[in-house]
Structures are given as C-alpha cells and as structure tokens.
Amino acid sequence: MRNLLRRNPALANREFRTLCLDGVCYANGTGGEQVVFGLLVLQITGSSWWVGVAFALYFAPLLLVGAPAGALADWLPRRFLLRIVQLAIGLNLTIVGLLIGLGDLELWHLLLVTFISGCVRSVYQPARLSYAVDLVGSGNAASSLAMLQLGNRIGQGLGAILAGVIMQYLGAQTAYIVLALGHFVGFFVLGTLKTKGGVVTHERTSLAQTFRDYGLEMVRNRTLGVLVIATAAVNIFGFAFMAVLPELVTGRLGLGAQALGLLTASRALGGALAMLVFAFWGSERRLGTLYAGVVLVFGIGLILLALAGSFVAAIGALLIVAATASLTDVLSQAMMQRAVADHLRGRAMGAWMISVGMSPLGALEIGAVAAHYGEHVALACNGVAVIVCAGLIGLVVTRMNRL
C-alpha cells in the first residue's frame, strides 16, 4: 500500500478519493445515458444520421458552455458547482423516464432533453478537473487526473451494462430512473466533503473580469492555443466512433441492447486499464511525445474496429480505442493546466471543454458517412484522419514537452 501511495500521492488525500467516488456516480449516468438515448433514437428513426444528431446535441454544449463553465469554476466554489450539476442531471433523467412512462415521448422531446443534459454536464468537468489539481498540486496533475479517469471508466462501464440490461428487460423508463438515482447518490457523496472547493489563489474578482482574463489568456498563451487546436482535431475525428456503435451492434453484428451495453462497457474497461497503469507507472515528463504516440495508436484502433467481423473482435478493437482515447484526455488536461497560472486553471479546463465541444462536428460527419457508405467505411476514414492528426502533433511536440 505504501508503494502505491508513493507512486500516486493523491490517494493519501481523503477528499481526492471522495472526488473519485463522485466521478463513479457521475460517469455511471453518462455511460448509461449514451446507451439508452442512442438506442431510443435509432428505434424511433431507424437512421444513424439521427443518432449522430443526438450525439452532436449531447456534446455541442461543451463548445457553447465551455468558456462560461471554465470561468465559473474559477469564480464560484467548485464543490458547490459539482453538487448542483449532479442534482440537475438526476432531475433531467427523471423527467425523461416520466415522459416515457406516460407514452408522450417524441423524437424532439428526446433531442431537447439530450441537449439540456449536455448543457448541464458541461459545467461539471472544468470544476472537477481544476478542483482535483487544487487537492493534489500541479506536480501530480497527470497521474491524479488519470485516477479521476479511472473512476469515470468504472462508472461508465457499470452504467452501460446496467442500462443495457435494464432497457432490454425492463424498458427505457426504468433505465432512466435508475441512472437518475446514481446522480442523486453523487449529490450526497459530495456533501461529505469538508472543504469549500476553492483554491488558495482563488480570485474574488467580478464575473465580467473573470471572462476578460479568460479571453486574454486564450489570445496571448500560444502553448495553450496549440493544445486547444490539437485536442479539438483529435476529438472531432476520434471520439465520433460512439455515434455508430448502435448500428455496428444491431446491423453488422445483428445483436441487441444488452450487447450494446457490453460493448460500451468494454470501452470503459479499456479506459480504466489504461488509467490504472498510467496513474501508478506513467511519467510526468515528455508528455507531448507520449501524446503524439497515443493519438497514433488511437487511429489504428479505429481502423481495427472498422474491420471487426465479430463481437469479440469488436470488443478487442474497442479496448484499444478506449485506452488511447482516455489517455488523450488526461494528457491534454494535464498539459493545459500546466500551461497556465494556478488561478487560471479553471479557465484552462474551459478551453479544454471548447476543444472537446468540437466533437459534434465529428458525430455529424461520421453519421452522414455511415448513412451513405456504411459504418465500417466511416470508422476507417476517421481512423486515417486521427493518424494524420498524430503526425501534425509531432511537428509541435517540442513545445508540449517543455510543460
């Protein structure tokens, strides 16, 4: 146990462990919600295009709300923000479950609620990621963020399996209600934290000044700008694969909701394994070189997923995709927080949210390609695009390695 604490000192911090537990509750709802609304949209419309639209609406708020969310994370107590988000998402999922039970759910209802869910979730990440570094210090940022991701992946896997099984045997209404309960648990877990959730260098300036500082940092910090562009490109072409998983399972593999839940869970498992290894044995140096290599393998994994002809092969490919996708998140988050002063870390994570918020473009792109040429062609094209991104990142890797 002492060896583990030496390799990741964050584990000795009780509040950090509580934050990880909250992440499990939050990610449980996230993983399950994607399974349920993806299948519901496909069942209602019979089109991968609409599934892509739904995922685009789910992730679009990351772009729209990223900057305000990052500013709020530096302006308000972060624990307060985290609790409000957990409560709001739980209520939102409960409303969807009630609409399904009443038989009044239509496509536009589902798309609207999915968009609202994405808006509320966008406030969560900047506060949580910057709060984690508050607790452990920037010197342990990468390995500690990996621990947070580990909690996320565990929650996503449990949520995906739970949602897939419940939806197949008990229906979508019950699945939504159960997922809502997970967020309510997270609300109470965060209530056990004794800190107020701020940082020592927390600035008590006006919200308007907070936004002005955010804009200035984005303009004058070239390293942060490079990281925003690189992260956006990887998210557009890499993370869009989620939008075609329902068609891959029901079309190419001829399976149902439970199989989609298991496939999504394998994605969570791959991410969890990668985070576990990196949290205890990963290096905090030369993060740029590691980032470029991980993006390269990410693209190769997408091509393997495009070629998968069986459920087992699809799981194997998804393990690779999920592991590298999780590592790109952690590495980009750590480098962005290192690229700014402590009092700007919330806003740095707002910049990260803006990058991730570009992913709806990829969801629309892959949905359109899948609708016309098949999901295997769409996955292969995106895999090649991610490999190209890795090559471009290699051109600026020296700048990233200085962080």
Steps between C-alpha positions, in 0.01 A plus 500: 500500500786737582648437156170595338484822703853590394414443136179704527502729809147619417364174642606616847259795471157401635326782313660393174374145556152640564523696175586176318195331654282787383646448151385138507143614577513768229650273234248226581227730372706621204585152365147372552335806351698469176393136464133575564451813291710357215276196477180700547586736215591208274173324586293813437666604173681192368785728388861540614479860384256582782718313747786725387276804548413384853867455592578838342236665720637317800856625446429839335462678837864422572582760236220741589532481879872419530621858547230603751542171687875552530451855625241385754740233625746780589231732640270279710579225754567192291337252735181705484500483121558125503207436734262717297594314181439157655158609627398664171596200286317263732183708465542520121530122463199452727291724271593288196399184685163654589438607138567146382267360765222735394546399135559862399866479396563615143826545311515874563447441873791258510728730300410799718559317826827359362614855421402623848689210655807594298473864614487407867779244467724764340519685832627191680835428335687834541404517867591138572827494306631826645378403850696175478824689433410735788514196726817332370712777342611551141806276545271198526248621244533231232498194728223642717283588201555142388352386833197718433467345156525156659197583713324628190565183303384277783179701524449500124545125481257431782251749361519362146450139610222596741321716245526239224364218718223711655393645165482158337303334779320782684483780243648846448288662772651289777849548355468879517368494858783273619760722333346804669543333839874475436523879467300553818751276680782716359329811638510357851856365462627851422318624809751305714788721384603749769682749278323784325649403167704810424877543451749699703555733204127528433422846359198682639463722195179575317364241260549749215871535587527122517375479142738776386796316653386185324503672160841656558655168599362328189652770278846538655577143611619330180566166665143488627379588150698215343357256753145621436537443124665158540239382749217623278630310197537175695151537646335574165633193323577267789212510745228497233510119491239488778234622257522186283519239776120441499505425124813286535330285765150476353604499133836338440492273806122446513479536880288706744504742792682270739783450250527876451525540876778241516682661207478841666620342822805360320575856398488597865718202594770596251505854633512379861796269435692777324430742786603246762836438332568869436394613849764284668771455237456788255754779465433869569770599246507519119123497490497638146688203356273260684194690375605469135563125535168438673309687227671282237386178671153652541467529122623144447239377750220667305611325181502167684144571621397566140635159400350306794278217376389355834393615844829385654705685237292814556565481876874459439512802272293706741739420784780659297286796397378560854845475657653752263196730507521520879872572489450785251255658744733476800809618313325800343340596833831480686692699238235773485498543878880516503494761223328762721532655846319334790220757516420434132472122514122500498506711187763270349254215544240723338735517201520120508120490499497719190731250328283207603197702394613471139420127510138549378649581159649153501170343611320665208779406258520135600121470512469636146777276362352196678154573360632509141791254497467293818643534849813295408602757237428785741716347773787432258496858367506644850782267599714631215414859600614437859830355375553820299430698820776304675743602228407867534533486879850362451597829332438697822595234753801698625275783621282250688800325659607825669195497728 
